[in-house]
Amino acid sequence: MPQAGPALAGPDDTRGPCRTLPRSHRRAARRGRDWSHGSAKEEALKTIIEPFRIKTVEPLRMTTPAERRAALAKAEWNLFRIPAEAILIDLLTDSGTGAMSSEQWAGIMRGDESYAGARSWFVFERRVRELTGFRHIIPTHQGRAAERILFSCLGVSGRVVAANTHFDTTRANVEYLGGRAIDIPIAAARRPADEHPFKGNLDLEALEAILGGSEGDVACVIATVTNNSGGGQPASLENLRAASGLCRARGVPFYLDACRFAENAYFIKLREPGQGDRSVESIAREMFSLADGATFSAKKDGLANIGGFLASHDDRLFRLEEELLILTEGFPTYGGLAGRDLEAIAVGLTEVVNEDYLEYRIASVRYLGEGLMRAGFPIVRPPGGHAIYVDSGAFLPHIPPREFPAQALACAFYEEGGIRSVEIGTLMFGGLDPVTREERLAPLELLRLAIPRRVYTQSHMDYVIEVAEEVARRKESLRGFRIVEEAPHLRHFTVRLAPAGGGHGVRGPAKAETVEARDAAAGGSRPAHGATAEAKSAAARTERPGFRGPLPLWERRA
Ligand SMILES: Cc1ncc(COP(=O)(O)O)c(C=O)c1O
């Protein structure tokens, strides 16, 4: 990686795959631990570098600890509420935060902004079809728009959607439409410390049971590749083939949530027997060929700052999707995007399968993971494709899940060094069950440090590791939080928190807005909050899909 800060490491430096490593270590790093079956290319030189150089730079603003403490209190300990200007290293997400290449910027200039039939649409469509093979391609402004259109048109109300792990927006869109999202990862995925090459696999026994009707009618099955909420872990080709076969035998659509398809395909190349000699592009094409459709956020492996698509082979479903697309996103040849975005995505979808890029990408994530482990943090192992996940429940056992240990850690990283990360635990996935109205706990309390693509250098990662060491030194002093106010869906984005145990006066909204209040004002007929679950899901079934949720917008906690 470029050495913006420290001097180049010498040949004996074994701190990580991005430094100069002994050749044997470096080969192991390329191939990925003991499961390696890949025939990684032999090279004369040992250092894995960023396969690009920097043409434009964006200055970072330094802040003091006092400024950061004040920012945290003002944001009510919700890092989404902190202005990006007050962040030094932003590891909140790898979504839409990547740096575009000179070719992508050239595409931006070529963008054709015609309303209908723009040249840029055909460039985009050609690349997506070449890669995925799908007959129907619908451009969307981002991944969640594809999810909403898909679940609305499939009709998930009162039905089950099963996935290795639903991402937060995926789960929320299923539940918003009255469906039930069930996660069926393999057992190893629930054990952060276990090493397993494909923790993103679906549990095939659980899948068979669900397809057999154990949980009700199944609307579709989703493999999230890589599995973001499960540690950025890949699914194997073998597992995808088996899951696809089971779904096809039952006539249930099998979808990929393909946001990080290239990182997943690269792990397959490195780790799966018999795949080492294939190109990432060819592995990716096989992954898509196993699916009946895909949702995609181009903000990840599209290497773009915005965009997405929804794709399938299903003519009938496509007609419904296209109708909803026109109603809510835009005409089918731009779908909520500018022509220039379509160009940038088309180029990104080619650059992302470049294996020099993927080698650097996976190595830089692993470098951070190994540094955090040395600093004493238990992480989800092995390191994922786009992020490192700290098992915060294990790291801070004195903070119970209901007080959000990963959020405590996220705030500590910000306070200590201006680093923004995100809680992926009970704050994100807990909340009130939409049917039972009981408080849910997440299976794991994770802190995710996601690495934007092609943005930070090795010295940035060294800084993050140093901050982590400081946080580890004062871990006993960290305290949890309680919720002051939350939304019923995706509450982590807007939640207001206060330190657990009280003592901090925090502001609520002037007036808690509810859907009933809005509907009453508009003369509407939404089911009242507190109506029975049956009444709510009956109401959801009779509504035209996609426009209304059964729950109030805001809830204040006592
Ligand atoms: C696995 C997964 N699915 C879906 C999405 C939603 O994509 P978007 O943010 O573009 O709506 C994300 C975003 O982070 C994701 O990681």
The ligand as a Tripos MOL2 file, in Angstrom:
@<TRIPOS>MOLECULE
LIG
   16    16     1     0     0
SMALL
NO_CHARGES

@<TRIPOS>ATOM
      1 C1        -25.7830   -7.2660    1.6690 C.3       1 LIG1
      2 C2        -26.4870   -5.9660    1.3780 C.ar      1 LIG1
      3 N1        -27.6840   -5.9890    0.7840 N.ar      1 LIG1
      4 C3        -28.3330   -4.8470    0.4870 C.ar      1 LIG1
      5 C4        -27.8000   -3.6200    0.7840 C.ar      1 LIG1
      6 C5        -28.5760   -2.3730    0.4490 C.3       1 LIG1
      7 O1        -27.9490   -1.6370   -0.5430 O.3       1 LIG1
      8 P1        -28.1500   -0.0370   -0.6490 P.3       1 LIG1
      9 O2        -27.4430    0.5520    0.5170 O.co2     1 LIG1
     10 O3        -27.5540    0.3210   -1.9550 O.co2     1 LIG1
     11 O4        -29.6160    0.2300   -0.5940 O.co2     1 LIG1
     12 C6        -26.5590   -3.5530    1.4160 C.ar      1 LIG1
     13 C7        -25.9730   -2.2400    1.7610 C.2       1 LIG1
     14 O5        -25.0710   -2.1130    2.5340 O.2       1 LIG1
     15 C8        -25.8730   -4.7680    1.7110 C.ar      1 LIG1
     16 O6        -24.6710   -4.7680    2.2910 O.3       1 LIG1
@<TRIPOS>BOND
     1     1     2 1
     2     2     3 ar
     3     2    15 ar
     4     3     4 ar
     5     4     5 ar
     6     5     6 1
     7     5    12 ar
     8     6     7 1
     9     7     8 1
    10     8     9 2
    11     8    10 1
    12     8    11 1
    13    12    13 1
    14    12    15 ar
    15    13    14 2
    16    15    16 1
@<TRIPOS>SUBSTRUCTURE
     1 LIG1         1 GROUP 0 **** ****
